[in-house]
Amino acid sequence: MSRHLKTSIAIAATAPNQDVIDHDRRKLLTGAAMGLAAAGAASLFPLRQASAATDEAIRPFHIAIPEADLVDLRQRLAATRWSDKETVADDSQGVPLAMLQDLVRYWQTGYDWREVEARLNALPQFITEIDGLDIHFIHVRSRHENALPMIVTHGWPGSVIEQLKIVDPLTDPTAHGGSADDAFHLVIPSMPGYGFSGKPTTTGWDPQRIARAWILLMKRIGYKKFVAQGGDWGSPVSNEMAKLGAPELLGIHVNLPGVVPPEIFKAVASGESPPADLPAEEKHAFDQLKVQFTKRRAYAQIMGTRPQTLAALTDSPAGLAAWLLDHGDGYAQPASAMQSAVLGRAVNGHSAGALTRDDVLDNITLYWLTNTAISSARLYWENKTNLYLPAGVSIPAAVTAFPGESFVAPRSWAEKAYYKLIYFHQAEAGGHFAAWEQPEIFTREIRDAFRPLRSSI
């Protein structure tokens, strides 16, 4: 594959050549074109740009997927070997054949990757090496003087694409009905093994290690005080950041909190009945968790035990799409918003919100072009922490319970898991991919959640 340097650094993140890209990334990012790329982002970046590759260098990053890789994708889609049609009239056996065929047909003939590539390239992107691994991140500084620095962590099967709709409202609140006092500087990294970050070649990149890397990243950028936000895997990463005791971290916000009392978790996991005296909210959460554990955890169990066996996902884009779409049990939670977006209608009463079919394909295509189906799945294998049990966070914490989440956390549980709960709210809409599905509601939640901490900047 040819690589060339124009007015900015072009990284071709392709499936067949990803190993070469990972090996050569540092050399390419510190080449002669770095100066002009850095100049374009200089006003948005608080620290000097490093002039040479060092372990702490922060290098500009630009996406330029070769057209040959997009042609290859369309050819693979056209050559898909289809399974037989399901033998039921619903989605109880997985992603329905007709739905997947319709999506693949559009992916092949109507979808344009270049649109999301341009949106990503319009934002300042960077690479820095942390603990031997290249970390890709978006960094957008607000024009408002007293903006609060915040690092936002995505989950699986997500990416930094999940957060694109909240960048402008959070960094420029006055243009979106907010106050300058609610402005944020945003850092949005790709987790190790995801997107344009490096792929770990050794074991050990679990949520705790990612949390340490994120603290170092924020300090390396130059932030002396900051907050953290996360959903899905971003929630345990944010929890672990809080437990590190870093004085720079003022507080966290999560939208999939670790709150389930041990006795409740034991009853759910063992199939027992709920305690007879559970309040209504806690009984509702118990029932949701029971469904989660009996019907919606197969994907996590496979990735948590045998991620390498999913090798077919790196060879078939249609297979990858089905795997990423089914997240849980498809037409229910947590994947229902994606299914609704693909179908163009609400399924089982779950709206797609602001999520579109192109949004969903943007994310799936990113996984395909970066060949990260397996490297991202390994996070489930690496994790050794129970993500449901109480987080035990002692720094200021905020929780939003979205009604379409896999379970709606009761405030009574959150208060026992986050010892300094400064904010709790049950939002009126939104689900597992809250920032993607309901960016306006999500933005409001983040502003409200961190407002009590702004005097600490």
N, C-alpha and C positions, 0 to 999 in steps of 0.2 A: 504494500500500500504506500502511496506517496504521501508525504507530509510536507507542508510548505508553510513558511512564515510570511504573512502579508503585513498589514498595519497592526495586527494584533495576533496573539498566539492562537493557533487553531489546533484543537485536540480532536482527533477522529476517534470517538469511542465506539468501536465496532465489535460485534460478537466474535468473528474469526480471528481478530488481531488484538484482543484485549490484553493478552499477556505482554505483547510487545509494547503496547501503550503504557501499561503499568510500569514496565522496566524503564522506558525512556521519558516518562512524564517530567521528571525533574530537569533533565537536560533541555527538553523543549521549552519548558516554562521559564527558563532563565537565559534564553537566547537573545539575539540582537533586537527582536521586536518588542521586548519587554518595556522599553522606555515609553513608546507611544501609547501602549495599552494602559500603563500605569498613569500616564498623564491624564487620560480620559476619566479615570476614577479618583484622581488625587483629591478632589474637593469633597469626596464622600468618605475618605479613609482617614482615620485619626493619627496614624503613625506613618513614619517614613517607609518607603518601599525599599526592600533589601536589594542591593545591587548585584549580589551573587548568591548562588544557592548555598544555604547553610541549613542546619537542622531547624532553625527558627525563622527561615525566610518565608515571607508571605508573597506569593506570586500571582499575578493576574491570570484569569482563566477565561477562555472563549470556546464555545462549542461550534464545531463545523463537521457535521456528519457527512462523510462522502456520499455522493449520489449513488454510487455503486452499492452501498449497503441498503439504501432504500429500495433500489431495484431488486436486490436479492430478497428483501422482505416481501415485496409484492409477488415475486415469483414463488416463494415458499407458500404464501397464502393461497395462490392459485392452484398449487399442487397438493393442497391439503387432502389427506386420506381420511374421510369422514367415518365416524362410528355409525352403528345402527341407531335408529330412532329409539328413544326411551319407550318402555312398555307401559307407562302410566300417563295420565293426562295432566300432570302437574310437574313441579320441580323436585319431587321427593327423591328422585334418583340422581339429581345434580343439574347442571346447566342444560336446559332443553336444547336439542339439536337445532331446531329451527331458529332459535334465538342466536345461537353461536354462529350459524351460517349467515344470518342477516348481518351480524356485526362484522364478520370476516369479509363479506362482500363489500361492505362500506369501507372497511380498513384498506382493502386492496385497491378500490377504484375512486373513492371520494375523500379520503382522509389526507391531510397535509401536515406532515411533521414539521415542516419549515416554519409554520406559524408559531408553534410553541417554542421552537428553537430561537426564533427572533425575540419572543417575550422574555425568555431566559437571558439571552445575550444583551437585552436592554438593561438588565440589572448588573451591578458590580459583582463579579464572581471571582473567587480566589481559591488557591490551593496552598496548604501548608503541611509540613510533615510533623506529626505528633506520635511519639512512641513508635517510630519506625514505619508509620503508615501515612500516606498522603490523604489529607482530609479536604474535601471540596466544601465550600460554603458560599452562600450569598450574604452580602453585607451592605445594607442600605441605611445610611445615616439620615436622620430627620434634619430638616432645616431649622427646627425649633431648638432654641438654646438649651432648655432644661429637659430634653427628651431622656427617657429612661431606657438604658440598654437592656435588651432582652434576647435570649437565645431560645429558639423554638425548634423542638425535635419532632420529626415525623415518626411514622410507624410502618408496619407491614400490613397490606401490600401497597404502601404509599411511597412518597418521595417528597422532595422539595416542591414538586408541582402542586401538592396539596395546599401550600401556603401562598401561592401567587396572588390569590384574590384578597388577601389581608395585608399585603405589603403597603399599598398606597394608603388605605384607611388608618393604619397604625402609625406610619411614619409622617403622614400629612393630614392630621385629623381635621384641621380647619377647612380643608377642601371636601370633607365628607361629613359635615354636620357636627363635628366635635370641637373641642377646645385645644388650644396649643398646649395647655397643661396636661393633656392626655397623650402627648407624642412619645413615640418609642424609636430608638435606634434598633434595627433588627439584624440579627445574625441567624441564618437558617442553614445549618450544615446538613450534608448527606451523611447518614450513618455509615460506618465502616461496612464495606461489602455492598453498599447501595449506590445507585446512580454513578456519579463521577468521582466518588471517593475510591481510595485503593481497596483492594480485596485482601483481607488477612490471609497470610500463608502459614501462619501458626495458630495454635489455639489460644484462647484467653480473652478474646474481645467480647466480653459480656456487658450487661448494663453498668456494672460498677466501673469497669475500665473505660467505657465510653463516657461516663460521668466525669471521671478524672480528666479525660481528654478535653471535654467541653469547658471545664473550669480553666484549664491551661489555655485553651483557645481564646476565651474571653480576656484573660489576663494578657496574652500575647498581643491581641489587637490593641490593648491599651485601656480597657475599662477597669476602673477601680471599684465600681459598684454596679451590680446588674441583677436581673431576675431571670427565671427560667420558666418555660412553658412546655407542656407535652401532652399528647394523647396517644393511645395505643402503646407502642414501645417507648414513646417519648415520656409517658407517665412514670414508669419505673426508672428511666434514666434521670428524670427530674428529681424523683424521690431520692435516688442515690447521690445526686449532686448535693441535696440538702443534708444528707447524713455525713458528708465529708467535712463539714464544719468550716468551710472556706469563708473567711470574714467578708469577702467580696460579694457573696451571694446573699441578697436581701430577703428573697422569698421565692416561692414557686406557685404556679397554677397548673392544675391537671384536670383533664376531662375524662379520664378513666382511672379513678383513684383506687388505691389499695386500701380497702376498708372492711372487708368481710371478717367478722369476728371468728376466731378459731373454732368455736363450737358450732357456728353456723356452717362454716366451710366443711367441717367433719361430717355434719349431717347431710349436706348436699353431695359430697364426694362418695359417701357410703350408701346413698339412696334412702336415708332415713326420712321420716316425716319431720316437718318443722316444729319447733317448740310451740306449745299450745298458746302461749301468752304473747306471741309476737304482735307488735302493733301493725296496722294495715300496711304502712310503707315498707316495713321490714319484711312482712309476709310477701308483698309483691316482688321485692328484690330476691327473696328466697326462691320464689317460683321461677323467676327469670333465670337465676343461676342454675336451677335444676334442669331447665331446658338446655341451657348452654352446655352443661357437662354431659348430658345424655345424647344430644343431637348435633352439637356445633363445634366440637373440638377435634374432629378427625384430622383436619388439615394441620393443626398445631402439633398433634401427637406424631404425625409422620415427619414433619420438619424437625421436631424435637428429638427424634430418635434416628431417623434415616434420611437426612436431607440429600445426601449424595445419590440416593436412589431415584430422585426426581430428575434424572439426566435428560429425559425426553423434553422437559421444558426448555432446554437450551437448543433443541433441534426443531421444534415445531412452534411457530408463533401462535397458531390456533390453539394448541394445547396449553401454552402459557396463558393465553387470554382466559380460557376456561378455568384454569387453576386460580388466577388472581380474582376473577369475578365471583367465584363460589364462596369465598371467605366466610366460613361458617356454614350456613345453609341457604345462601342465595336470596330467596324471596323474603326472608325474615331479617334478623340482625346477626352480624353487623353489616352485611353487604347489600341490604335492600335498596339503599339509595343509588348504588352503582347499577343495580339491575333496573331500577326505575328509569335511570338516565339512558341506559342502552335501549330499553323498550319504548321510551317516549311517553310513558304513562306510569302512574303510581301502581305499585304492586302490593297487595295485601294492606292497602291504606298507607304505605310508606312513600312519601314524596321524595323526589330527587332534589328538591330545593333548587339551588343555583347550579347544581351539577348537571353537565351535559354529556352527550355521547362522546364528543370530541375530548372533553376533559378526561374521561375514562380511558380513551385511547392514547391520549398524551402520556398518561402514566404507564400503561401497558407497553407502549412503544419505547419508552425510556428503559424499562427493564430489558426489552429485547435488544436494543442497540448497544447497551452496556454489558449484556450477557451476565446479568446479576441475579438470575432466578435462584441459583444454588448458593451463591455467596451471601445473599440476603437471608435465605432460609436457615443458614447455619446459626444465626442469632438465637433461634429457638433451641438448637442443640447446645449452644454455649451457656444459655441461661440456667442457673441453678437455684434461682430465687422464686418462691411462690408469689406471683404477682397479685393475687387476690387478698392475701392476708393484710392486716393493718400495716401501713407504711412505717409508722413509728417516727414521723418527722417532727422535729422540735423547733424548727425555724418557722417564721410566718408562712402560712400556706393558704391557698384559695382553691375551691373546688366548684366546678360547674357540672351539674348532672343534666345531660341532654336526654330528652324523652325517648329518642331512638337509639340510645346506646344499648349494648348487649345486656346490661342491667343498670337500673337507675339507683344510684347510691343514695340511701337515706341520710339525712343530716345527722341523725343520732349515731350512725356508724362513722361518719366522717369526723365528728368531734372527738371520737376516741382514737382515731388513727393519725390525725394531724393535730398535735397538741396546742398549736397556736393558730387556730382556724380564723383567719381574718375576713373570710368571705365564703359564703355558700349560697348557691342559687340553682333552682331547677328551671332551666330555660324552657321557653314555650315551643321550640321546634329545633330540629337538628338531631344528628345521630353520631355514629362512630367517627365519621370524617367531618367533624363539625365545621372546621375552617373552610373546607371545600364545599360543603352542602349549604351552609348558612353563614356566609362571611360577615354579613351585617350583624347578626346576633352574636357571633363569635367575637367580633371586634368590640362590641359593647361589653361583653363579659370580661374581656381582657382589660379594658379601660377601667371598669368598675372594680375588678379584683385587685388591681395593683395601685389604685389611687391612695390607699392608706399608707403606702410605703414611699411615696414620692418625696416626702420631707426628709428621707434618709439619704438622698442622692448627694 
